[in-house]
Amino acid sequence: MSPRALACPASLKSVLTAPTAAGALAVGFERVGVHCVRMPVADGGEGTVDVLCSHFEEVETVDAFGRPRVARAGVLGEARVIEAAEAIPLDPSRLDVMAASSRGLGLWISQYRDRPLIITVGGTATMDAGAGMLEVLDRLPGPTRVLCDVTTTLHDAPRLFGPQKGATPEQIAELEERFSGQLDPWADLPGSGAAGAGSSESSAVHSTATGAPSVSTRHTGASSSSSTCPAVRICWHACGRARATKSAERYGRV
């Protein structure tokens, strides 16, 4: 049987989108005569909307620090895919976890009325437990599903995610104190600490949380296009290195 490959990279932050990275891998394989299936993946953070959608509409909002920003909403049938990192992304040039607000995400969501929403969380600058979002949003416009790739609860979020957003040990302690007793019983839901604990606010206004990999896999067709491709698995890490490993497993189970 001729060798075949499955290229399923996630995005390389600020370098390549997942679809572009998958295309680059496929070109390399095709140059040496190896058929390659492109199947970009995402975890709910940066690049998830590019994996789920091929059509987009632009929406004006503000970022985590109130600066004007244009975000892309993905079109998925009647639903719209809202990637939180499109509105309030983690900005390495400004790590100020105490000032960052999720208000821009709320402004974006509020522009949709009675439309099904898929909100992907991760890669945000915020750690406000969604307080900024609730300043402008008292309910979700329509049926809403939240995609995240972690099971972290609200109370654990400052300790686990605060440092990457620039929080000092003193600020982490302050955030833990601030979150204490907030949003019960949603604070104990798995995933409520995702996106700076913004998922807990989404749960509080009646959304449904879902693990991002299962949804991304369904929409990218993993179960059909890859289940018969047992040749080579390609893992492209965020640092930009490609690793190929032989695998006897079927990709639908990897």
N, C-alpha and C positions, 0 to 999 in steps of 0.2 A: 504494500500500500504506500502511495506517495505521502511524504511527510506533510503535515498540516500544522498550522499554528493558530492560537487564539490570542489576540492582542487586546487586553482589558485593563488599560491604565486608568488611574484617577488623574485629576488635573495636577499640573506642576505649578504651584502657586506663583502667580504673576509672570509665568513663563509660557506655558502651553495649556490650552483647554484639554479636557479628556478626549474629545473627538479628534482634535488635531494631533495629540500624542499617539492615539491609536492609528491614525493615518500614517504618521511617520514610521511607526513600527511595521505597518503593513507594506509600505514601500520598500523597506529594507529586506523583508522576507521575499517579496515578489522579485527582487533583483537577483536572488539566488534560486528562483524557481520553486519557492514554497508558498502554497496557497494559504492565505491568512484571513481569518474572520475578524472583523473589527467589532469590538464590543466594549466601548468606554464605560466606566463605572464611576460611582460617586457615593459619598457617605452621608449626604445631607448638608454638607458644607459647601465651600466654594466649588463651583462647576457643576452642581447637581442639576440646575435648570438646563444646562447644555446637554446633559445626558438624557434627560426626560423629554426634551422638546426640540423641535427644529424650526418652529415659528415663534416669534416674540413680538411684544408690543412694549413701547417705552412709556414709563410713568415718572413724573416729577415728584420728588420727595426731598428729604434732608438726611444727611448722614448722622452718625452718632454724636457729632459735635455741632449740629445745626447748620452745617454748610449745604447749600443746594446740591442735589445729586439726581442724576437720571438713572433709574433702575429698569431692568428688563423683566417683564412678566412673561413666563412661558405659556403658550397656548396649547392646551391638551384637551381637545374636544370642547365641551362647555366649560370645563374647569380652567382655572388659571394657576400656574405654579409660581409661587412667591419664594424666592431664595433670599433668606434674611441677609446673607452676606452681600447681596447686590445693593442693599440699602445702607446697612450699618456695618461695613466690613472692618475687620481688624487691620489697623493702619500702623505698621511698624514705626513710622515717623512720629506718631502721636499715641503713646500708650498712657492713657489717663483713665483708669477704670472707674474712678469716683465721679468723673465728669461725663463719661459716655452714657448716652441715653438711647433707649429703644423707641423713642417717639417717632422717628422717621419710618420705622416698620409699621407702627400703628397708623400713621398718615396714609401709607401705601395701601394697607389692608382696607381702610375705611372708604377707599375710592370704588370698591366693588360692592354691589348690592345684590343680594340673593343669588350669588354665583358660587358654585362649588370651588373651594380653594384647597390647594396642596401647599403647605408652608414647610419649607426645608430649613432646618436650623443648624448652625455650626459656623465657625469662622467669623464670629462677630466681635466687635470691640467692647461689647457691653457686659456689665455684671450688675444690672439694676433690678433683676427679678421681674423684668417686664413692666416696671412702674411707669416708665415713659410711654410705653405703648398704651397703657390704660388711661393716660391723660387725655387721649383723643379717641379711644375706642372702648365703648361699654358693652359691646357684643360683637360677635363675628357675623359678617354679612350673610353667609350661607353655610352649608355643610362644609366642615373643614377637617382636613387630616394633616397631622404634623409628622414630618419625617426626621428622625434623628438616629445616630449610630451609637449612642451611649445610654447606659442605664443609671447614670449618676442622678442622685436626688438633689433637691433644692439645697438642703443643708450642707451637702458635701461639695457643692459647686465652687464656693470661694477658695477652698483649700486645693482643689484639683485643677481648676481652670484660671484662678486669679493670677498666678505668677506669669502665665503666658500673655496675659493682657496688661502686664505691668504693675500688678498689685504688690505692695510691700507687705512684709509680715504683719505690720501694724494695721494696714488696710484690710488684710484678710481677716484678722480678728474682728475688726469693725463690721465687715460685711456679714460674718457669721452671726454676730450679735443682732444685726439688722434683720437677717432672715429668720431668726429664731421666732417661732410661733406664727410666721406669716403663711397665709394661703393653705392652712390645713383644711381638708385632708389631702389636697393635691400635692403638697410639698413632699409627700412620701411616695408619689408615683414614680416608677422607673422612667428615667429620661426627663424628669421635671427640672433637672439642673442643666440641661443642654442650652446652648446659646446664651450664656450669661444668666441662666435660670429663667430665660424668657418662656421656655416651654411650660413652666408651671402656670404662668399667666394665661397661656393659650388653653391649658386644661381647665382653668378656672372659668373661662368663658365658653366652655363646652366644645372642645375639639377632641379628635381622636388621635392618639399617638401611635405611630407605626415605626418599626425598624426600617431605616432607609435602605439597607442592602436588598431586602426582599422586594421592595417596590421598584427600585432601580433595575433589579434583575428582570422583573416581570416585563417592564416597559422596553428593555433592551433586547428581549427575546432570548435570554440565556438558556431557558429550558429547551427551546427548539433548535437554535442554531449551533449550540455548543455541546449538546449532550452526546454527540457522536464524533467528537474531536479529541481523541485521547493522545495527541502527539506531544506538543510542547506547551507548557504554561509560561506566560510572560508576565512578570510582575515589575511594574515601573514605579519605583518609590519616589517620594516627594523630593529627594535629594537629586533626582535626575538620572540615577543609574538604572540600567536595565539588567534584569537577571532572568536567565532562561533555565528552567529545570525540566528534565524529562519527567513525565508523569504517566502512570498507567491508570490514573483515575479519570472518570468522566467529568468534564468541566461543570456539568450541572450540579455536581456534588461538592465541588471545591469551594 
